[in-house]
Amino acid sequence: MIALRALPHPEARRLASSGAPVYLAANPLEYHGPHLSLENDALVSAGLVRDLHAALAPTHPEWPLLWAGELGLGVDPVPGPGSVATSFDALRAALARSCRGLLELGARRVVLVTFHGSPMHSLALEAGCAPLRAAGVQLFAPMHLLLEALIRLDERELLAPAYEAIADPDERAAAWRELPNDFHAGFGETSLALHYAPASVDPRYRSLPPCPAWEPVPWVDAAARAARSLGRDALAEELAFAARGLGWYRLRPFPGYSARPALASPEAGARVAAALTARFAEAAAALFARGATPRPAPMRWLRALSLDGRILSRQRIPEDAIARLL
């Protein structure tokens, strides 16, 4: 990995303008339950960067792994000890400054990496990258694909091999049923941490009880059903995802993790990493080699409803605002 910031300007410019993708990360300090570190999103992001670069190397052996650095910022982190929230506007501005710096270096391809799954975070990152898009830089944001899979429940196909690593059939079946709610510090993310950064995982994960069951927030769930009845399937999926997530935040005491982290394993993490890398590499190749249109950040309506995060995204949004979407 070559850290561009550590190089003299002429050398950094030579490498950045070569056409090799430049990797830039943005992750918050965020509570991940009692068993994962505050920097877990950054640790997983770094692992995915290495894997994605390796997956692209057979086609582009001339590309070095160029690292533009890590913005330790994130919108809407999970509440808990050590979480540090950044406003939508602050993250957008900080990322825009970094993007303008990459433009000055002549970057032609940029991979924007995060493992923080807040939809508002992804929207802020997308907004902050406006200078790159305006300059015609090819921009790839893998989290947009993963978040879309979580919303549309496509992760069942994507993550099935990881669940096969759970030896006990009853536990495997229970974890599989809860897969749609495994979105923070649960089986999947804890397994990734055990794969990429095992020293960062507290052994107590093995004794953590399953996250208590919860119900989707009723009014958001009702809006999802209404959207479905009107044929707005994509909106319905996004609202259903929001209803599940907001319901989890209502748990008291709040656990800081979902699903079943005790079932995590390095083997499952390796399988999750392989599945994600394959999907990301396919999309990156389509963009970089064939000029495919990159996927936008999902749940774009949140920007308007939250006034670019000025109204917190977890705060109850008036039902009449949802009605206007329909």
C-alpha positions, -999 to 999 in steps of 0.1 A, spaced: 0 0 0 14 34 -10 3 63 11 0 93 -12 2 118 16 36 105 26 51 111 -8 67 143 -24 41 160 -45 56 152 -79 57 114 -71 22 115 -56 9 133 -87 27 108 -110 10 78 -93 -24 94 -88 -26 105 -125 -15 71 -138 -51 58 -139 -47 35 -109 -77 37 -85 -70 59 -55 -87 46 -23 -102 71 1 -120 60 33 -145 77 56 -156 59 88 -167 72 122 -156 61 157 -187 41 165 -198 18 193 -201 -18 182 -213 -35 213 -190 -46 241 -169 -69 218 -157 -49 188 -136 -18 186 -146 18 179 -126 16 148 -142 -16 135 -156 1 103 -121 14 95 -105 -20 101 -130 -38 79 -127 -11 52 -89 -16 51 -93 -53 47 -118 -49 19 -95 -24 1 -67 -50 1 -90 -77 -12 -105 -55 -39 -71 -44 -51 -60 -81 -52 -91 -90 -72 -84 -63 -98 -47 -71 -100 -49 -100 -126 -65 -76 -151 -44 -46 -141 -11 -57 -127 3 -23 -133 -20 -7 -108 -3 0 -74 -25 1 -43 -28 39 -38 -41 50 -4 -53 86 0 -61 83 37 -89 79 62 -114 105 72 -124 96 108 -159 110 103 -193 95 100 -230 106 100 -254 89 123 -232 65 143 -249 40 166 -253 55 200 -231 42 227 -198 48 246 -172 64 223 -194 71 193 -186 104 176 -211 119 153 -204 142 124 -231 163 107 -241 158 71 -227 192 61 -194 187 79 -187 153 63 -198 166 29 -174 196 32 -145 175 45 -149 150 18 -152 177 -9 -119 191 3 -102 157 0 -117 152 -35 -104 186 -46 -70 175 -34 -72 143 -54 -82 163 -85 -51 185 -80 -31 153 -81 -47 143 -113 -67 113 -100 -88 96 -127 -103 68 -107 -114 69 -70 -128 42 -48 -146 57 -18 -146 31 10 -167 29 41 -182 1 62 -206 24 81 -240 15 70 -261 46 78 -280 56 47 -275 93 56 -237 86 58 -238 72 23 -258 102 11 -233 126 26 -204 108 10 -222 109 -24 -228 147 -19 -192 153 -9 -179 136 -41 -196 162 -64 -162 177 -74 -150 143 -87 -182 137 -107 -181 172 -121 -146 166 -134 -155 132 -150 -135 111 -125 -147 75 -123 -160 71 -88 -169 37 -72 -185 35 -38 -188 -2 -27 -211 5 3 -238 16 -20 -240 -19 -34 -239 -35 1 -265 -12 15 -288 -18 -14 -284 -56 -9 -293 -52 28 -324 -31 19 -336 -55 -8 -326 -86 11 -303 -97 -17 -278 -106 10 -294 -140 14 -278 -152 -18 -247 -132 -11 -241 -145 24 -255 -180 24 -220 -196 23 -210 -178 55 -240 -192 74 -230 -227 64 -200 -222 86 -223 -224 117 -219 -260 128 -251 -265 149 -281 -268 126 -305 -253 150 -283 -223 156 -277 -220 119 -314 -220 112 -321 -193 139 -293 -171 125 -306 -175 90 -341 -164 100 -326 -133 116 -304 -124 86 -325 -93 76 -319 -79 111 -281 -87 112 -269 -52 103 -246 -41 131 -220 -59 151 -238 -92 148 -229 -125 132 -217 -110 99 -198 -80 111 -182 -98 140 -171 -126 116 -155 -100 93 -136 -85 123 -124 -119 133 -111 -124 97 -96 -90 91 -86 -78 126 -88 -107 151 -68 -89 177 -94 -62 179 -122 -86 189 -129 -92 226 -133 -129 234 -165 -121 252 -183 -121 219 -186 -159 224 -208 -154 255 -230 -126 242 -267 -135 242 -287 -131 210 -300 -96 205 -336 -94 219 -363 -95 193 -380 -63 183 -408 -51 162 -405 -26 132 -417 9 140 -455 6 132 -460 38 113 -430 33 91 -440 -3 85 -475 9 75 -460 33 51 -440 5 36 -471 -16 31 -489 15 15 -460 20 -9 -462 -17 -19 -499 -15 -25 -493 15 -49 -467 -5 -68 -438 15 -54 -417 -16 -46 -383 0 -43 -396 26 -19 -415 -1 1 -382 -20 5 -364 11 18 -392 20 42 -393 -16 55 -356 -14 61 -360 19 80 -388 4 101 -366 -25 111 -336 -3 119 -356 23 139 -373 -5 158 -339 -18 169 -329 16 182 -359 15 205 -346 -15 225 -339 -8 261 -314 -14 274 -298 -8 240 -274 -37 232 -253 -20 206 -254 -51 184 -279 -70 165 -285 -107 157 -261 -133 171 -224 -123 174 -217 -154 195 -219 -176 163 -193 -156 145 -161 -172 133 -130 -163 112 -141 -189 87 -175 -173 83 -157 -139 80 -135 -152 52 -166 -163 34 -183 -130 38 -152 -112 27 -149 -134 -4 -185 -128 -13 -183 -90 -9 -150 -88 -28 -164 -107 -57 -194 -84 -60 -174 -53 -55 -147 -64 -80 -174 -72 -107 -189 -37 -103 -156 -20 -102 -145 -37 -134 -177 -28 -151 -172 8 -142 -134 11 -148 -132 -10 -179 -165 -6 -196 -178 28 -183 -209 13 -166 -231 37 -147 -223 35 -109 -250 27 -85 -262 57 -66 -267 58 -28 -301 43 -19 -328 60 2 -322 93 -16 -355 107 -2 -339 108 32 -320 139 22 -352 159 17 -371 145 47 -342 152 70 -332 185 56 -297 171 48 -295 157 83 -305 188 102 -334 167 114 -317 136 128 -324 106 105 -335 85 135 -359 111 147 -396 105 138 -404 119 104 -439 132 101 -463 107 85 -475 134 61 -440 137 47 -440 100 40 -474 104 24 -461 129 0 -436 103 -13 -464 80 -22 
